[in-house]
Amino acid sequence: MPPYDLAIIGGGIAGLGVFECAGRAGLKAVLLERGAPGRATTAVTSGLLHGGLRYLPYDVSTSWLMCREIARLRAERPELLTRQAFLWPVYRGDRLGFGLIEALHDEYDVFAGLRGARRHARLSPEEALRVLPGLSREGLLGAVAFNEWRVDVPGLVAALARAGAEAGGELLEGRGVCGFKVRDGKVAAAIVDGGRGEVEARVFVNAAGPWAEETARLAGVASVRMRLRKGVHLVVPGEPPPHGLIFAGPGGRRIGVYPRPGETWIGPTDEPHDGPPDAAGVSPREREELRLSLARVLPELASRPCSAAMGLRPIPRQTGAAFLLSREHRLFDHAAEGRSNFLTVAGGKLTTYRPMGEDVLDAVLEKLGRPPAAKAPADGERGMPWPLIRTGGLAASASLLSYYAVRRALSGAGRRGLAAFAEDR
Ligand SMILES: Cc1cc2nc3c(=O)[nH]c(=O)nc-3n(C[C@H](O)[C@H](O)[C@H](O)COP(=O)(O)OP(=O)(O)OC[C@H]3O[C@@H](n4cnc5c(N)ncnc54)[C@H](O)[C@@H]3O)c2cc1C
């Protein structure tokens, strides 16, 4: 009998989420990480547990799931979360004016209770400058203020690793998987340490993030295809601005300014990456475009020396425009390819690590012939508040946005100003 019920390959947030869930279900799990846990993509995210404002118009179920997960994490690990206020300034000539931005936020506000936020507020130019003095004033028409949650990513990584280990799991750092032994239609062992070692288990889960396609190929599996998207942040050391910011970056894409202790992250970009994940890097053009965009809204911050951080979004291959890609995670069962005990999980978000872990666990338990695990209850478990949006997807959401925009235009909807924003902090 193999020593482990489950071997997980990859110690990013996805693999660690599976590790924690496996421990809770009483499985003997081993996690194989070629470097140190949480040091790849997971370390270079924007560091937000956010409600998926950007996905709302076309992928509302992911937004809802993200909001539900925020509710769970706020209840279970509040010490890891810090409320982060953001301003979305509107300048004369901007493609998105107050009408659409506030309509989008009206829709986002439907989930405000779930994600522990208050409704958005609209600030006049004077109010926006008072709360964020470094903001460019030329052409400023005002700003929309809202909040999200900043997460202590290293703290979350450590908490998940600890939870899995305390439940009897083993986390092996510096153990890169370079191949698999296959016997009788099953993966029998993962080959590690450049061929010098083997780890046997009853079930194997490939959670290698951007390297999921490569790792699946090591097991002779060709069905995992990724559509990697590169995200670059500028990292500016020194005193961060008092609040975050959202503004239009290269190509009109929304860019964030994320204050962190002792530094500020600005980004991320979103560009395709073809080729091996290890070949991805930051080009001088990407840095310069980000810096020039930042200079339009926060010139002092843009003038400081900075470095850059890069990660690849591990999005499973799908057709469609880049800005409409679904961020739902996907679980691949490789039984049909002659690997009956081999699964791959890919996609998802930092915010949705737990639903990913739970879905993987259910599939693992089924393969082990055990009943599904009981899931931790959550505030949002009653379901999405608006079944219309859930089923109608893009079309329903677009109609809803238009409805909010028209309603605002007709009613001249009440402006919640600085007082409401101060409440939100
Ligand atoms: C720029 C950027 C910003 C983002 N911002 C946010 C955000 O603010 N909020 C949010 O919710 N989501 C965000 N995301 C999305 C989300 O953070 C990522 O999807 C998630 O962190 C990816 O985690 P992962 O575990 O899949 O991958 P990774 O963190 O890359 O983990 C994969 C691990 O597998 C290991 N590995 C690979 N191959 C092998 C092998 N053969 N053997 C052993 N180990 C192996 C790697 O070393 C790595 O540690 C962002 C993504 C990007 C790129």
The ligand as an SDF file (V2000), in Angstrom:
LIG
                    3D

 53 58  0  0  0  0  0  0  0  0999 V2000
   -0.2600   39.4370  -11.6060 C   0  0  0  0  0  0  0  0  0  0  0  0
   -1.3690   38.6800  -10.9330 C   0  0  0  0  0  0  0  0  0  0  0  0
   -2.1610   39.3050   -9.9780 C   0  0  0  0  0  0  0  0  0  0  0  0
   -3.1730   38.6030   -9.3490 C   0  0  0  0  0  0  0  0  0  0  0  0
   -3.8920   39.2290   -8.3710 N   0  0  0  0  0  0  0  0  0  0  0  0
   -4.8540   38.5460   -7.7110 C   0  0  0  0  0  0  0  0  0  0  0  0
   -5.5350   39.1470   -6.6260 C   0  0  0  0  0  0  0  0  0  0  0  0
   -5.2570   40.2700   -6.2080 O   0  0  0  0  0  0  0  0  0  0  0  0
   -6.5340   38.4350   -6.0360 N   0  0  0  0  0  0  0  0  0  0  0  0
   -6.8610   37.1820   -6.4400 C   0  0  0  0  0  0  0  0  0  0  0  0
   -7.7980   36.6120   -5.8750 O   0  0  0  0  0  0  0  0  0  0  0  0
   -6.1960   36.5630   -7.4420 N   0  0  0  0  0  0  0  0  0  0  0  0
   -5.1860   37.2160   -8.0780 C   0  0  0  0  0  0  0  0  0  0  0  0
   -4.4760   36.6040   -9.0860 N   0  0  0  0  0  0  0  0  0  0  0  0
   -4.8100   35.2210   -9.4790 C   0  0  0  0  0  0  0  0  0  0  0  0
   -4.2470   34.2020   -8.4850 C   0  0  0  0  0  0  0  0  0  0  0  0
   -3.4580   34.7760   -7.5420 O   0  0  0  0  0  0  0  0  0  0  0  0
   -3.4730   33.1280   -9.1060 C   0  0  0  0  0  0  0  0  0  0  0  0
   -4.3050   32.4850  -10.0350 O   0  0  0  0  0  0  0  0  0  0  0  0
   -3.0020   32.0870   -8.0710 C   0  0  0  0  0  0  0  0  0  0  0  0
   -2.1830   32.6880   -7.0920 O   0  0  0  0  0  0  0  0  0  0  0  0
   -2.2420   31.0100   -8.7310 C   0  0  0  0  0  0  0  0  0  0  0  0
   -1.8890   30.0660   -7.7580 O   0  0  0  0  0  0  0  0  0  0  0  0
   -1.4430   28.6270   -8.1770 P   0  0  0  0  0  0  0  0  0  0  0  0
   -1.2680   27.8300   -6.9480 O   0  0  0  0  0  0  0  0  0  0  0  0
   -2.3430   28.0960   -9.2340 O   0  0  0  0  0  0  0  0  0  0  0  0
   -0.0140   28.8680   -8.9150 O   0  0  0  0  0  0  0  0  0  0  0  0
    1.4140   29.1450   -8.2500 P   0  0  0  0  0  0  0  0  0  0  0  0
    1.3410   30.0770   -7.1170 O   0  0  0  0  0  0  0  0  0  0  0  0
    2.3390   29.4970   -9.3670 O   0  0  0  0  0  0  0  0  0  0  0  0
    1.8160   27.7330   -7.6700 O   0  0  0  0  0  0  0  0  0  0  0  0
    2.2370   26.6570   -8.4910 C   0  0  0  0  0  0  0  0  0  0  0  0
    3.3870   25.9870   -7.7580 C   0  0  0  0  0  0  0  0  0  0  0  0
    3.7320   24.7710   -8.4230 O   0  0  0  0  0  0  0  0  0  0  0  0
    5.1320   24.5940   -8.2970 C   0  0  0  0  0  0  0  0  0  0  0  0
    5.5370   23.6600   -9.3310 N   0  0  0  0  0  0  0  0  0  0  0  0
    5.4420   23.8120  -10.6790 C   0  0  0  0  0  0  0  0  0  0  0  0
    5.8780   22.7140  -11.3150 N   0  0  0  0  0  0  0  0  0  0  0  0
    6.2490   21.8350  -10.3470 C   0  0  0  0  0  0  0  0  0  0  0  0
    6.7780   20.5090  -10.3620 C   0  0  0  0  0  0  0  0  0  0  0  0
    7.0210   19.8620  -11.5170 N   0  0  0  0  0  0  0  0  0  0  0  0
    7.0680   19.9010   -9.1740 N   0  0  0  0  0  0  0  0  0  0  0  0
    6.8320   20.5240   -7.9930 C   0  0  0  0  0  0  0  0  0  0  0  0
    6.3260   21.7820   -7.9300 N   0  0  0  0  0  0  0  0  0  0  0  0
    6.0360   22.4230   -9.0850 C   0  0  0  0  0  0  0  0  0  0  0  0
    5.6910   26.0140   -8.4770 C   0  0  0  0  0  0  0  0  0  0  0  0
    6.9860   26.1390   -7.9080 O   0  0  0  0  0  0  0  0  0  0  0  0
    4.6510   26.8510   -7.7340 C   0  0  0  0  0  0  0  0  0  0  0  0
    5.0040   27.0940   -6.3870 O   0  0  0  0  0  0  0  0  0  0  0  0
   -3.4320   37.2590   -9.7110 C   0  0  0  0  0  0  0  0  0  0  0  0
   -2.6470   36.6240  -10.6770 C   0  0  0  0  0  0  0  0  0  0  0  0
   -1.6150   37.3230  -11.2730 C   0  0  0  0  0  0  0  0  0  0  0  0
   -0.7390   36.6370  -12.2880 C   0  0  0  0  0  0  0  0  0  0  0  0
  1  2  1  0
  2  3  1  0
  2 52  2  0
  3  4  2  0
  4  5  1  0
  4 50  1  0
  5  6  2  0
  6  7  1  0
  6 13  1  0
  7  8  2  0
  7  9  1  0
  9 10  1  0
 10 11  2  0
 10 12  1  0
 12 13  2  0
 13 14  1  0
 14 15  1  0
 14 50  1  0
 15 16  1  0
 16 17  1  0
 16 18  1  0
 18 19  1  0
 18 20  1  0
 20 21  1  0
 20 22  1  0
 22 23  1  0
 23 24  1  0
 24 25  2  0
 24 26  1  0
 24 27  1  0
 27 28  1  0
 28 29  2  0
 28 30  1  0
 28 31  1  0
 31 32  1  0
 32 33  1  0
 33 34  1  0
 33 48  1  0
 34 35  1  0
 35 36  1  0
 35 46  1  0
 36 37  1  0
 36 45  1  0
 37 38  2  0
 38 39  1  0
 39 40  1  0
 39 45  2  0
 40 41  1  0
 40 42  2  0
 42 43  1  0
 43 44  2  0
 44 45  1  0
 46 47  1  0
 46 48  1  0
 48 49  1  0
 50 51  2  0
 51 52  1  0
 52 53  1  0
M  END
$$$$
